[in-house]
Amino acid sequence: MKWTLRLEELVQLVAAVFLLADFQAAWYWYLVLAIGPDVGMLGYLAGPRTGAFTYNLLHHKGLAIALAAAGVLLVVNPLLWLGLAMFGHAALDRMLGYGLKFPDSFQHTHLGWIGRQGPR
């Protein structure tokens, strides 16, 4: 089952990349897709609860879809591109096994533990 979920995330990532191209996004939007939402990790400087909140906010597919939809409805291309980049990045992260964070630890995600088998 795990490989089917990863395949689904790959399809979502590819769709986001193709839509960025179709909507003629500048080259730097692909950089935003690759690393932009990871700026949310800076919240961990204020502690795990704040870090989980900021990380999850910037990796939330629902927010990404809402931004993209607002960009289409309001005819604001940068908003559309931001939503597509956020969506593609979230799909990439989940395809690689990095999920939304719980407030107790960066390694504790909705997809399981990263880098170790559970809490120490």
Secondary structure, 3 states (H helix, E strand, C coil): CHHHHHHHHHHHHHHHHHHHHHCCCCCHHHHHHHHHHHHHHHHHHHCHHHHHHHHHHHCCHHHHHHHHHHHHHHCCHHHHHHHHHHHHHHHHHHHCCCCCEECCEEEEECCEECCCCCCC
